[in-house]
Amino acid sequence: MTADEGTAQRTFEVQRLDCDGVPALVRFNPAHEVVSLRLYVRGGASAVPVQQAGSDALYARAARRGTQRFPKTELNAALASMGTDLGAGVNEDVTVFHLRCLRRHFERSWELFIDYILQPRLEPDEVELVRRQMLVQIRQREDDADGRLADMARELAYENHPYASHPEGTTESVTALDAEGARAHMLRQLRRTNLLLVAAGHLEPDVLHARATQGFASLPSGDGPTPEAAPLAFPGGRLRVEERALPTNYIFGQFAAPGLADAAYPATLLALSVLRDRLFEEVRTKRNLSYAP
């Protein structure tokens, strides 16, 4: 095997690293100049009670507006000059911080990334601005028929379950949030055994190992990842109807199904794909009863 052939083969390998307690997966691809990186923080919205729903989102969005070392103007200027993208997303199980940059800007971008996650300013004015933006989005969600339907389904299906906490929060929970509470919650989640770092692109594994080991050195080790939420189980069928003066009926049904780790998960995806196609054909194509089955 030639050196070039060996490099091409290694491009498709995913290497597992232990960055002083932080597990990492990296796929080195020297043919791609872009580096894409994500930090998964176990817990997500399900790690907070319903009364504090939206904590992760408030922290992540306010953190993006300035860190201890890089005020907002300096942070935005640095990111714009490099074409680097920083951001975050929250779902029921994880909070994800992401970084995308060119390889030649990785060292500087990583510095901003770590400060963004671990050392946000969370200045009162910025936090209040983020809170108002979140409240507007919640009102838009409630005014939209599909958004309201999804919220009703969540309230019914996830009652007394950790998934009852909406990742984006509710009007009541977001109104009651404050910067220090959000910071305290995130610091409880930011422990090395509760993280997973994933990278792909032109980033050598030894470089990632060195940067991650140094970057997360200040975090406590922790005693393991946040426990997974219990599987959903419905003892019987339930129905909730909300009457609105709309010309269209919106109907939404949910049922418990195998999870990602279950052997039946691939078969479930296939079955649901077939069901979706059959519903579309029968309800819309053949009978023209709905525009979006």
C-alpha positions as MATLAB code, in Angstrom:
seq = 'MTADEGTAQRTFEVQRLDCDGVPALVRFNPAHEVVSLRLYVRGGASAVPVQQAGSDALYARAARRGTQRFPKTELNAALASMGTDLGAGVNEDVTVFHLRCLRRHFERSWELFIDYILQPRLEPDEVELVRRQMLVQIRQREDDADGRLADMARELAYENHPYASHPEGTTESVTALDAEGARAHMLRQLRRTNLLLVAAGHLEPDVLHARATQGFASLPSGDGPTPEAAPLAFPGGRLRVEERALPTNYIFGQFAAPGLADAAYPATLLALSVLRDRLFEEVRTKRNLSYAP';
ca = [
       0.000    0.000    0.000;
       1.377    3.430   -0.931;
       1.408    6.391    1.427;
      -1.315    8.104   -0.616;
      -3.511    5.012   -0.467;
      -3.016    4.801    3.293;
      -4.021    8.430    3.747;
      -7.128    7.963    1.618;
      -8.126    4.919    3.642;
      -7.615    6.671    6.982;
      -9.829    9.515    5.815;
     -12.876    7.336    6.383;
     -11.878    6.079    9.819;
     -13.465    7.509   12.958;
     -10.985    7.621   15.817;
     -12.021    7.537   19.459;
     -10.071    9.717   21.862;
     -10.025   10.230   25.613;
      -9.235   13.887   26.256;
      -8.593   13.586   29.987;
     -12.081   12.294   30.671;
     -13.858   13.946   27.735;
     -14.672   11.316   25.090;
     -14.163   12.463   21.516;
     -14.804   11.138   18.017;
     -12.843   12.548   15.103;
     -12.812   11.814   11.399;
      -9.715   13.332    9.839;
     -10.219   14.324    6.198;
      -7.237   16.229    4.771;
      -9.085   16.718    1.490;
     -11.609   19.023    3.173;
     -10.431   22.445    4.350;
     -13.398   23.000    6.673;
     -13.461   21.800   10.282;
     -16.861   21.030   11.801;
     -17.081   20.357   15.517;
     -19.857   19.745   18.002;
     -19.875   19.464   21.778;
     -22.798   17.434   23.121;
     -23.811   18.137   26.726;
     -25.988   15.337   28.062;
     -29.264   16.352   29.688;
     -30.884   18.969   27.488;
     -34.339   20.236   28.362;
     -35.200   17.073   30.303;
     -32.545   17.954   32.908;
     -34.593   20.880   34.260;
     -38.106   20.977   35.733;
     -40.947   22.452   33.699;
     -40.745   25.649   35.766;
     -37.189   26.247   34.444;
     -37.741   25.146   30.850;
     -35.676   27.205   28.436;
     -32.620   27.520   30.730;
     -30.231   25.921   28.225;
     -31.523   28.034   25.341;
     -31.267   31.259   27.356;
     -27.694   30.433   28.391;
     -26.547   29.484   24.887;
     -28.085   32.491   23.145;
     -26.946   35.009   25.746;
     -23.446   33.470   25.789;
     -23.151   34.139   22.073;
     -23.462   37.860   22.861;
     -20.092   38.182   24.591;
     -17.636   36.293   26.799;
     -15.340   37.278   29.641;
     -12.340   37.656   27.314;
     -14.182   38.722   24.175;
     -16.911   41.387   24.437;
     -19.732   41.136   21.913;
     -18.271   43.586   19.396;
     -14.846   41.943   19.503;
     -16.328   38.457   19.337;
     -18.514   39.253   16.330;
     -15.656   41.018   14.535;
     -13.320   38.066   15.041;
     -15.896   35.552   13.826;
     -16.760   37.662   10.782;
     -13.105   38.168    9.816;
     -12.528   34.385    9.795;
     -15.895   33.269    8.469;
     -16.299   31.158   11.607;
     -19.727   30.056   12.779;
     -20.553   29.550   16.466;
     -23.927   28.513   17.796;
     -25.956   26.088   19.855;
     -29.141   24.060   19.826;
     -31.219   22.349   22.500;
     -33.502   19.334   22.405;
     -34.978   17.061   25.044;
     -31.783   15.020   25.568;
     -28.783   17.229   24.789;
     -27.523   20.766   24.453;
     -25.206   21.047   21.450;
     -22.580   23.743   20.946;
     -21.185   23.825   17.417;
     -18.197   25.351   15.640;
     -17.452   25.506   11.909;
     -14.342   27.154   10.517;
     -11.509   26.864    8.025;
      -8.540   24.780    9.180;
      -6.184   27.765    9.059;
      -8.422   29.581   11.548;
      -8.985   26.634   13.885;
      -6.659   27.694   16.716;
      -8.257   31.115   17.081;
     -11.765   29.768   16.521;
     -11.281   27.086   19.188;
     -10.215   29.782   21.645;
     -13.461   31.654   21.018;
     -15.467   28.424   21.148;
     -14.178   27.412   24.580;
     -14.719   30.894   26.009;
     -18.226   30.981   24.546;
     -19.153   27.758   26.338;
     -17.353   28.173   29.647;
     -16.968   31.925   30.228;
     -19.995   33.854   28.925;
     -20.614   37.334   30.275;
     -24.415   36.978   30.467;
     -24.761   40.724   30.923;
     -28.204   41.783   32.215;
     -29.108   43.849   29.144;
     -28.133   41.065   26.767;
     -29.950   38.412   28.792;
     -33.078   40.562   28.845;
     -32.893   41.037   25.076;
     -32.569   37.273   24.565;
     -35.477   36.692   26.956;
     -37.712   39.068   24.977;
     -36.760   37.349   21.730;
     -37.620   33.955   23.239;
     -40.981   35.238   24.482;
     -41.814   36.555   21.005;
     -40.984   33.153   19.509;
     -43.169   31.439   22.092;
     -46.096   33.740   21.252;
     -45.588   33.010   17.560;
     -45.571   29.296   18.347;
     -48.813   29.594   20.295;
     -50.491   31.664   17.572;
     -49.545   29.167   14.867;
     -51.977   26.248   14.600;
     -49.235   23.665   14.000;
     -47.147   25.069   16.838;
     -50.075   25.057   19.233;
     -50.945   21.500   18.199;
     -47.401   20.345   18.947;
     -47.526   22.009   22.372;
     -50.846   20.331   23.154;
     -49.390   16.963   22.165;
     -46.353   17.576   24.368;
     -48.515   18.471   27.364;
     -50.590   15.339   26.907;
     -47.958   12.784   25.907;
     -45.179   13.956   28.244;
     -47.263   14.658   31.326;
     -45.226   13.685   34.429;
     -42.239   12.827   32.194;
     -38.911   14.749   31.929;
     -39.705   15.546   28.290;
     -42.505   17.809   29.507;
     -39.902   20.601   29.699;
     -40.020   22.375   26.347;
     -36.499   23.087   24.967;
     -37.580   26.641   24.060;
     -39.466   27.144   27.314;
     -42.933   28.522   27.954;
     -44.118   32.054   28.667;
     -44.217   31.308   32.395;
     -40.832   29.577   32.624;
     -38.882   32.016   30.424;
     -40.354   35.016   32.258;
     -39.070   33.576   35.544;
     -35.554   32.706   34.318;
     -32.507   34.711   35.326;
     -28.882   34.700   34.196;
     -27.382   33.228   37.342;
     -29.919   30.413   37.481;
     -29.191   29.526   33.853;
     -25.441   29.695   34.509;
     -25.715   27.491   37.601;
     -27.733   24.898   35.695;
     -25.264   24.774   32.795;
     -22.281   24.498   35.134;
     -23.913   21.467   36.737;
     -24.160   19.860   33.285;
     -20.668   20.879   32.156;
     -18.611   18.091   33.658;
     -16.175   16.007   31.659;
     -18.006   12.697   31.950;
     -21.187   14.372   30.689;
     -19.672   15.595   27.404;
     -19.072   14.174   23.949;
     -16.889   16.015   21.439;
     -17.302   15.165   17.742;
     -15.159   16.597   14.933;
     -14.817   16.060   11.197;
     -12.709   17.661    8.500;
      -9.085   18.722    8.196;
      -8.300   18.398   11.899;
      -5.595   16.038   13.087;
      -6.647   13.831   16.038;
      -3.579   14.777   18.082;
      -4.416   18.484   17.667;
      -7.995   17.922   18.840;
      -6.769   15.833   21.763;
      -4.373   18.556   22.902;
      -6.869   21.411   22.548;
      -9.740   19.538   24.234;
      -7.575   18.322   27.104;
      -6.426   21.871   27.774;
      -9.753   23.546   27.054;
     -11.836   21.448   29.434;
      -9.177   21.088   32.147;
     -11.038   23.463   34.480;
     -14.197   21.357   34.462;
     -14.872   18.821   37.219;
     -14.663   15.195   36.203;
     -18.151   14.312   37.451;
     -19.526   10.913   38.318;
     -20.853    9.975   34.888;
     -23.320   11.293   32.336;
     -26.757   12.592   33.216;
     -29.112    9.570   33.290;
     -31.329    9.057   30.277;
     -35.011    9.837   30.636;
     -37.214    6.806   31.209;
     -38.843    5.337   28.076;
     -42.326    6.586   27.290;
     -45.170    4.244   28.117;
     -48.873    4.952   27.694;
     -51.268    2.838   29.779;
     -54.145    3.757   27.475;
     -55.329    6.110   24.772;
     -56.037    9.758   25.553;
     -57.702   12.525   23.564;
     -57.557   16.294   23.878;
     -59.558   18.663   21.677;
     -59.200   22.438   21.517;
     -61.824   24.286   19.502;
     -60.701   27.251   17.397;
     -62.400   29.365   14.757;
     -60.342   27.974   11.884;
     -61.436   26.584    8.511;
     -58.981   23.674    8.867;
     -58.811   20.806   11.343;
     -55.362   19.961   12.707;
     -54.951   16.407   13.996;
     -51.858   14.969   15.639;
     -51.286   11.487   17.034;
     -48.358   10.029   18.981;
     -47.426    6.587   20.171;
     -44.451    5.048   21.971;
     -41.888    3.404   19.683;
     -38.418    1.811   19.927;
     -35.540    4.155   20.696;
     -32.221    4.622   18.897;
     -30.515    1.915   20.958;
     -33.237   -0.700   20.354;
     -32.752   -3.470   17.802;
     -36.177   -2.715   16.307;
     -35.368    0.954   15.598;
     -34.305    0.526   11.923;
     -37.396   -1.552   11.181;
     -39.539    1.103   12.874;
     -38.100    3.824   10.624;
     -38.856    1.725    7.560;
     -42.396    0.961    8.731;
     -43.121    4.629    9.445;
     -41.776    5.616    6.027;
     -44.150    3.149    4.379;
     -47.043    4.354    6.556;
     -46.337    7.989    5.637;
     -46.367    7.198    1.915;
     -49.538    5.143    2.179;
     -51.347    7.866    4.137;
     -50.337   10.488    1.586;
     -51.529    8.344   -1.297;
     -54.863    7.370    0.254;
     -55.795   10.629    2.029;
     -54.480   13.252   -0.388;
     -53.821   11.695   -3.784;
     -56.846    9.398   -4.047;
     -59.443   11.155   -1.900;
     -58.230   14.780   -1.695;
     -59.278   14.961    1.963;
     -56.227   16.803    3.282;
     -53.385   18.854    1.846;
     -50.852   17.651    4.431;
     -51.380   14.124    5.744;
];
